């Protein structure tokens, strides 16, 4: 049973960050990220950056996989949001 729980947890740790993909696609399709709060965006990203070293050195496979996937996909959200956010565009 423990092995099954670990496998389901590892799968969830990889799948959860994949939910960033629809957000990225929506921003690119609309060519706007003005509805995304920059305070929220950078607050979440900074927290992910600060958590990541612990995930990378962890013996817990689930936490390590989640750390890599979350950092990768949320960094994608940050780049796309900054690219399409009006406050960062030059006139």
Secondary structure as UniProt FT lines:
FT   HELIX           2..18
FT   HELIX           20..30
FT   TURN            34..35
FT   HELIX           38..57
FT   HELIX           61..84
FT   HELIX           86..88
//
